[in-house]
Amino acid sequence: MTSVSWEETKRRVRERREAAGMPVRSKEQKRADMERLAAEIRAHGLRGFGGSRT
């Protein structure tokens, strides 16, 4: 069994998704989605999701 890096695994998955016609987000899209989610979590004051509020 050959081991592959995490980056190689992600690349292979991305290629398979593209070949299957499934949506694939770019790094910029992923970053924007994560920032949007973080802002939503901060806005609603959800605890246990990276916030330091107690």
N, C-alpha and C positions, 0 to 999 in steps of 0.2 A: 504494500500500500504506500502510495506516495503522498506526502503532505504538501499542501500548498498554502501560500500566505493568505491572510484575510483579504487583502486587496485583490488578489487573483480570484478568490472565491466570489467577491462582489462583482468583479468584472464579468465573470462567467454568467452569473445570475442576470446581470444587466443585459448581456448579449442574448440570453435565452428569452428574456421578457420582450426585447425588441423584435426578435425573430417570430415570436408568437403574436405580435401585434398588440401587446399589452402596453399600457402607459408606463413611461420611464421618466422619473424626475431628474433634472440636472442637479449638480451640487448646489448651485445658486437657489434653485427652487426648494430643495430640502432645507437649506439654511433659512430661507424666508419663511417656510412653514414652521420651522422650529421656533424662530423668533416670534411669529404670530401666536403660536401656542403659549410660549412663555409669557407674552404680554397679556394674553387672556387669563392665564392662571394668576398673574399678579393683580389684574383688575378685579378678579372675583375673590381674591384672598384665599384660594384653596390651600389647605395645609398638607404637608407631606409630599409636595411636588417641587422640591428644590428651594422653596421659600424659607426664610429664616425667621418668620413670624412665629411667636409662641402664644 
